[in-house]
Amino acid sequence: KEGDRYGMIDSSGKAVIPFTYTFLSLFYEDRAIFKEGNNYGFIDRSGRVVIPAQYEYVSRFSEGLCLVRNNSGVGFIDMTGTVVIPIKNYNKLSMNEIFKAPSSESSVIISDFSNGFSSVKKNYYSGKQMIQSDLLFYMDRTGREYHE
């Protein structure tokens, strides 16, 4: 961190990614999340923008896919930024990690991919305390839903 900006240095201390970002994650599957304005995108290890900052939220890449959210809903993109599971509105969505207390009494949680599947759950809350979690379905890498 340099001032209020983030970048990356190599083991010798030389800046390899300029300190221009208001947020910069670690690399997962050769992609790091950066923030530009109010949106998120991805850079590669050379610092080249590979997916422009166009999403309200992104998760890290897992098994070559990344959960993204825009004003239309959520979906999954591949390493090039191509939407592979169409963006749709499931209900006020959170990611598999809850970063803020939910503003409603329930929220849909979509996990990162693991072993070819993502789980979609609905969590119920009393205040900030989760009181129940129901599995809605599993989703494969094509977006096909598997209901129990």
C-alpha positions in Angstrom: 0.0 0.0 0.0 1.3 3.4 -0.9 -0.9 6.2 0.5 -4.4 5.1 -0.2 -3.5 3.1 -3.3 -2.6 -0.6 -3.7 -0.2 -2.3 -6.0 2.3 -5.2 -5.8 6.0 -5.5 -5.4 8.3 -8.4 -6.2 10.7 -10.0 -3.7 13.3 -7.3 -4.3 10.8 -4.5 -3.5 10.4 -3.4 -7.1 6.8 -2.4 -8.0 5.5 -4.9 -10.6 1.9 -3.7 -10.5 1.6 0.1 -10.1 0.0 1.5 -7.0 -3.1 2.8 -8.7 -5.9 0.8 -7.2 -8.2 1.6 -4.3 -8.5 -2.2 -3.8 -6.3 -5.1 -5.0 -6.6 -8.7 -3.9 -4.2 -11.5 -4.0 -4.0 -13.7 -7.1 -6.3 -16.7 -7.4 -5.9 -18.7 -10.6 -3.7 -16.0 -12.1 -6.3 -13.3 -11.6 -6.4 -10.5 -9.0 -9.5 -8.4 -8.3 -9.1 -4.6 -8.5 -11.5 -1.8 -7.8 -12.0 1.2 -10.1 -14.6 3.7 -8.9 -17.5 1.6 -7.5 -16.9 -1.5 -9.7 -14.6 -4.5 -9.8 -12.6 -6.2 -12.5 -9.5 -8.4 -12.9 -5.9 -8.0 -13.8 -3.4 -10.7 -14.7 0.1 -11.2 -13.2 1.6 -8.7 -15.6 -0.9 -6.0 -14.3 -2.8 -6.0 -17.6 -6.6 -5.5 -17.2 -8.1 -8.7 -18.5 -11.7 -8.1 -17.3 -12.7 -4.4 -17.0 -14.2 -3.0 -13.8 -17.8 -3.5 -14.7 -19.3 -5.5 -11.8 -20.7 -4.3 -8.4 -19.2 -7.4 -6.8 -17.0 -10.3 -7.8 -15.7 -13.4 -6.0 -12.3 -14.9 -6.6 -11.9 -17.4 -9.4 -12.5 -21.0 -8.5 -12.2 -23.8 -11.0 -11.9 -21.2 -13.8 -15.2 -19.5 -12.9 -16.1 -16.4 -10.9 -19.4 -15.2 -9.5 -20.2 -11.7 -10.5 -23.0 -9.3 -9.6 -24.4 -6.3 -11.4 -27.7 -4.4 -11.2 -29.5 -7.3 -13.1 -28.4 -10.1 -10.7 -25.6 -12.6 -10.5 -24.0 -15.1 -12.9 -20.6 -16.6 -13.5 -17.9 -15.5 -15.9 -14.8 -17.4 -17.2 -11.2 -16.3 -17.1 -11.6 -14.2 -20.2 -14.7 -12.4 -18.8 -17.2 -14.3 -21.0 -20.5 -14.8 -19.2 -20.9 -18.6 -19.0 -23.8 -18.9 -16.6 -26.2 -16.1 -17.4 -26.8 -13.3 -15.0 -30.2 -13.5 -13.3 -31.9 -12.2 -10.2 -32.3 -15.0 -7.6 -33.3 -12.6 -4.8 -31.1 -10.2 -2.9 -27.9 -12.1 -3.3 -24.8 -12.4 -1.2 -21.6 -14.3 -2.0 -20.5 -17.5 -0.2 -18.9 -15.2 2.4 -21.1 -12.7 4.1 -19.3 -9.4 4.3 -22.1 -7.3 5.7 -25.0 -8.1 7.9 -28.0 -8.8 5.7 -30.5 -6.0 5.4 -33.5 -8.3 5.0 -34.6 -11.4 6.9 -33.3 -13.8 4.3 -30.7 -13.9 1.6 -29.6 -16.3 -1.1 -26.0 -17.5 -0.8 -24.1 -18.9 -3.8 -20.8 -20.7 -3.2 -17.7 -20.8 -5.3 -17.4 -23.9 -7.5 -15.9 -27.0 -5.9 -15.7 -30.3 -7.6 -17.7 -28.9 -10.6 -20.7 -27.7 -8.5 -21.8 -24.5 -6.7 -24.5 -24.7 -4.0 -27.3 -22.2 -3.8 -28.8 -21.7 -0.3 -31.3 -19.5 1.3 -30.3 -18.3 4.8 -32.8 -16.9 7.3 -31.9 -14.4 10.0 -33.1 -13.0 13.2 -31.3 -9.7 13.4 -27.7 -10.4 12.5 -27.9 -14.1 13.7 -28.5 -16.8 11.0 -31.1 -19.1 12.3 -31.6 -21.5 9.4 -30.0 -22.4 6.1 -31.9 -24.3 3.3 -30.2 -25.8 0.3 -32.2 -24.7 -2.8 -30.2 -26.5 -5.4 -26.7 -27.3 -6.8 -25.6 -25.8 -10.1 -23.1 -27.3 -12.5 -20.6 -25.4 -14.7 -23.3 -24.9 -17.4 -25.8 -23.4 -15.0 -28.0 -26.5 -14.9 -29.8 -26.8 -11.6 -30.0 -30.0 -9.6 -32.8 -30.0 -7.0 -33.0 -32.6 -4.3 
